Amino acid sequence: MKIYDYNGKKNICGDRIHEARCKNRITQSELAARLQVSGITIERDSISRIEIGTRFVSDYELRELSRILNVSVNWLLGID
């Protein structure tokens, strides 16, 4: 499967995920652990790669990230 870049990044939500995570005072390790409890297999280094834009984010990951970070999916996508 080919994953395309958008403006040099593999996602458009990484900056917002980082912002919301810091605002909620959650470490990358804690966020990964919360996602794992939700059934999403992910490690701390994957959270780091998401935040810097070098990892693709699937729709189900985006939904769980928005729930855990208490923000909307639209906000994570920069729509709101």
Order of alpha helices (4+ residues) and beta strands (2+ residues): alpha-alpha-alpha-alpha-alpha
